[in-house]
Amino acid sequence: MRLDATQESFIKAYEAIDTYRGHAKFSTWLYTIVYRTCLSILKQKKTFPLDEMQEYEDALPPPLEASEQSKFISRAISELPPSEAIAITLYYMNENSVREISKITGLSMANVKIQLYRARKKLETKLAGLL
């Protein structure tokens, strides 16, 4: 699924490059396409297999400093509901603003803040259990 989503997203971006107007950062425009493509694929499949999440994590390059903490954090994020995992990932890992996440996901800024708040609380609980 990961490769399908990646390939399909980049094809869509390539075909729609003329629609990019520069009102937002290019990364925000691209993330929006990737986000909507992934949602579409998830809706078709109805579930997100955990083995594919592991396949995705295994394909990522190793972090600069491979620590146990990052493994626990990745594991805890993978256990979050998809909308909260996306919000946390975009905000903390990709350093997108709440406004950018709102544009990417189509959620209101207030809803993005709620997603981030809920995700933080759940991560705190999950990490306390893991550590």
C-alpha positions in Angstrom: 0.0 0.0 0.0 2.8 2.4 0.9 4.3 2.2 -2.6 0.9 2.5 -4.2 0.1 5.7 -2.2 3.5 7.2 -2.9 3.4 6.4 -6.6 -0.2 7.6 -7.0 0.5 10.8 -5.1 3.5 11.7 -7.2 1.6 11.0 -10.4 -1.3 13.2 -9.2 1.2 15.9 -8.2 2.9 15.7 -11.6 -0.4 15.9 -13.5 -1.6 18.8 -11.3 1.6 20.8 -11.1 0.0 23.6 -13.2 -2.6 24.1 -10.4 0.1 25.1 -7.9 -0.2 28.8 -7.5 2.3 29.6 -4.8 -0.2 30.8 -2.2 1.1 28.2 0.2 4.4 26.4 0.5 5.0 23.8 -2.1 5.3 21.2 0.7 1.8 22.1 1.9 0.4 21.6 -1.5 2.2 18.3 -2.0 1.2 17.0 1.5 -2.4 17.8 0.7 -2.2 15.6 -2.4 -0.5 12.8 -0.4 -2.9 13.1 2.5 -6.0 12.9 0.2 -4.6 10.1 -1.8 -3.8 8.1 1.4 -7.3 8.7 2.7 -8.8 7.5 -0.6 -6.7 4.3 -0.5 -7.6 3.7 3.2 -11.3 4.2 2.5 -11.1 1.6 -0.3 -9.3 -0.9 2.0 -11.4 0.0 5.1 -8.4 -1.0 7.3 -4.8 -0.3 7.7 -2.8 -3.5 8.1 -0.1 -3.2 10.8 2.3 -5.3 8.8 2.3 -2.6 6.1 3.0 0.0 8.9 6.0 -2.1 9.9 7.0 -2.4 6.2 6.9 1.4 6.0 8.9 1.9 9.2 11.5 -0.6 8.0 11.9 1.3 4.7 12.7 4.6 6.5 16.3 5.6 6.7 17.8 5.1 10.2 17.7 8.2 12.4 20.9 10.1 12.9 21.0 8.8 16.5 19.2 5.5 16.8 17.9 5.5 20.4 15.4 3.4 22.3 13.3 6.6 22.9 12.7 7.1 19.2 11.6 3.4 18.8 9.1 3.8 21.6 7.8 7.1 20.2 7.3 5.6 16.7 5.6 2.6 18.2 3.3 4.8 20.3 2.4 7.0 17.3 1.6 3.9 15.2 -0.9 2.9 17.8 -2.8 6.3 17.6 -5.9 6.7 15.4 -4.8 7.7 11.9 -6.0 11.3 12.1 -4.1 11.9 15.3 -1.0 10.1 14.1 -1.0 12.3 11.0 -1.5 15.5 13.0 1.4 14.6 15.3 3.7 13.6 12.5 3.0 16.7 10.4 3.4 19.0 13.4 6.4 17.6 15.2 8.3 15.6 12.6 7.6 17.7 9.5 7.4 21.0 11.5 4.2 22.1 9.8 2.2 24.8 11.4 -1.4 24.3 12.6 -2.5 26.4 9.6 -0.6 24.3 7.2 -2.0 21.1 8.7 -5.5 22.6 8.4 -4.9 23.2 4.7 -3.4 19.7 4.2 -6.2 17.8 6.0 -9.1 20.1 5.3 -9.9 20.3 9.0 -10.5 23.6 10.8 -7.6 25.0 12.8 -9.5 24.3 15.9 -10.0 20.7 15.0 -6.3 20.3 14.2 -5.5 21.7 17.7 -8.0 19.2 19.2 -6.4 16.3 17.3 -3.0 17.4 18.5 -4.2 17.7 22.1 -5.8 14.3 22.1 -2.8 12.7 20.4 -0.4 14.2 23.0 -2.5 12.9 25.9 -2.7 9.4 24.3 1.0 9.4 23.6 1.7 10.4 27.2 -0.3 7.4 28.4 1.1 5.0 25.9 4.7 6.1 26.5 4.3 5.8 30.3 3.1 2.2 29.7 6.0 1.4 27.4 8.7 3.0 29.5 
